[in-house]
Amino acid sequence: MEPITSSAFSSDLQFCPVCGCILPTPSRGQEIVPCARCPFKRNVKDYSDVVEEFVIHFNSPKKKHKHRSASDDAEGSSQTGQKTASEFMGPTVERQCPRCQHDTMTYTTRQTRSADEGQTVFYTCVSCRFQDIEYS
């Protein structure tokens, strides 16, 4: 079987244009890079002007809370510590708090058990910040 040195379509130098297999990295002194699956062979001179550059992006920690400014601190100290429903994150629901009997709570849901079981609902009172859990 005669080696194939050209193809009907072009591909990246890392892949065989005939079968799509990943080609091995050419080593020093090697003149031809053979494909492991088919008879295609690529000339090492095709790699002569190729420069590969890459950048590694490491995960940066996400900021969970915004930094409070001086105006926010002054506003917070002038109030008596009572929070309104708009200051809490998440949707609100009409549910009575077991601790203070306030009728508005926010909630979030999580899948804490296996996928075939119901989700867990975490409620937070907007008045006293009491947290209640409901397993559904």
C-alpha positions as CSV (number, residue, x, y, z in Angstrom):
1,M,0.0,0.0,0.0
2,E,1.4,3.4,-1.0
3,P,1.5,6.2,1.6
4,I,-1.0,9.0,1.1
5,T,0.8,12.4,1.3
6,S,-2.1,14.7,0.2
7,S,-5.8,15.0,0.9
8,A,-8.9,16.4,-0.7
9,F,-9.5,18.8,2.3
10,S,-7.2,20.6,4.7
11,S,-7.1,20.2,8.5
12,D,-5.1,21.3,11.5
13,L,-1.5,19.9,11.5
14,Q,-2.3,17.9,14.7
15,F,-4.9,15.8,12.9
16,C,-4.8,13.4,9.9
17,P,-6.8,15.0,7.0
18,V,-7.8,11.5,5.8
19,C,-9.2,9.7,8.9
20,G,-9.2,12.5,11.5
21,C,-6.9,10.7,13.9
22,I,-4.5,12.7,16.1
23,L,-1.1,12.7,14.6
24,P,1.9,12.1,16.9
25,T,4.2,15.1,17.6
26,P,7.2,15.1,15.3
27,S,10.5,14.4,17.0
28,R,14.0,15.6,16.1
29,G,15.6,13.9,13.1
30,Q,12.2,12.6,11.9
31,E,11.3,13.6,8.3
32,I,7.9,12.1,8.1
33,V,5.0,11.9,10.6
34,P,2.9,8.8,9.9
35,C,-0.7,8.4,10.9
36,A,-1.3,5.4,13.2
37,R,-4.7,4.5,11.6
38,C,-4.3,5.0,7.8
39,P,-1.5,5.2,5.3
40,F,-1.3,9.1,5.4
41,K,2.1,10.6,6.1
42,R,2.8,14.3,6.6
43,N,6.2,15.9,5.8
44,V,7.9,17.5,8.8
45,K,8.6,20.6,6.8
46,D,4.9,21.4,7.1
47,Y,5.6,22.2,10.8
48,S,8.6,24.5,10.1
49,D,6.8,27.9,10.4
50,V,4.2,26.9,13.0
51,V,4.3,28.5,16.4
52,E,1.9,27.4,19.0
53,E,1.0,29.8,21.8
54,F,-1.4,29.3,24.6
55,V,-2.5,31.0,27.8
56,I,-3.5,29.2,30.9
57,H,-6.3,30.9,32.8
58,F,-6.4,29.8,36.5
59,N,-9.7,30.0,38.3
60,S,-10.0,33.1,40.4
61,P,-12.1,33.1,43.5
62,K,-15.5,34.6,43.0
63,K,-16.5,37.6,45.1
64,K,-19.4,36.6,47.2
65,H,-20.2,39.9,48.8
66,K,-19.9,43.5,47.6
67,H,-17.7,45.7,49.7
68,R,-19.8,48.2,51.6
69,S,-19.1,51.8,51.1
70,A,-19.1,54.5,53.8
71,S,-22.6,55.7,52.7
72,D,-24.0,52.2,53.0
73,D,-22.6,51.9,56.5
74,A,-24.1,55.3,57.5
75,E,-27.4,54.2,56.1
76,G,-27.3,50.9,57.9
77,S,-26.5,52.5,61.3
78,S,-29.3,55.0,61.0
79,Q,-31.9,52.2,60.6
80,T,-32.8,50.0,63.6
81,G,-31.5,46.8,62.0
82,Q,-34.7,45.9,60.3
83,K,-34.4,44.5,56.8
84,T,-37.0,44.6,54.1
85,A,-37.9,41.8,51.7
86,S,-36.2,43.7,48.8
87,E,-32.8,43.5,50.6
88,F,-32.9,39.7,50.6
89,M,-31.8,37.6,47.7
90,G,-34.2,35.2,46.1
91,P,-38.0,35.0,45.7
92,T,-40.4,35.6,48.5
93,V,-43.3,33.5,49.6
94,E,-46.2,34.0,52.1
95,R,-45.1,31.6,54.8
96,Q,-45.3,32.3,58.6
97,C,-42.0,32.3,60.4
98,P,-42.1,29.8,63.3
99,R,-40.0,32.2,65.5
100,C,-41.5,35.7,65.0
101,Q,-44.7,34.9,63.1
102,H,-43.8,37.3,60.3
103,D,-45.7,36.3,57.2
104,T,-43.0,36.8,54.5
105,M,-40.0,34.5,53.9
106,T,-37.5,34.1,51.1
107,Y,-36.5,30.7,49.8
108,T,-33.9,28.7,47.9
109,T,-34.0,25.1,46.7
110,R,-31.2,22.6,46.6
111,Q,-31.0,18.9,45.5
112,T,-29.4,17.5,48.7
113,R,-30.5,13.9,48.3
114,S,-30.5,11.5,45.3
115,A,-32.0,12.6,42.0
116,D,-35.2,10.5,42.4
117,E,-36.1,12.2,45.6
118,G,-37.6,15.7,46.1
119,Q,-35.6,18.8,46.5
120,T,-34.9,20.6,49.9
121,V,-36.3,24.0,50.3
122,F,-34.5,26.5,52.6
123,Y,-36.6,29.4,53.9
124,T,-35.3,32.5,55.6
125,C,-37.4,35.0,57.5
126,V,-37.1,38.6,56.2
127,S,-37.7,40.0,59.7
128,C,-35.6,37.9,62.1
129,R,-33.5,35.9,59.6
130,F,-34.6,32.6,61.1
131,Q,-33.9,29.7,58.7
132,D,-36.3,26.8,58.3
133,I,-35.9,23.7,56.2
134,E,-38.5,21.7,54.4
135,Y,-37.8,18.3,52.8
136,S,-40.2,17.7,50.0
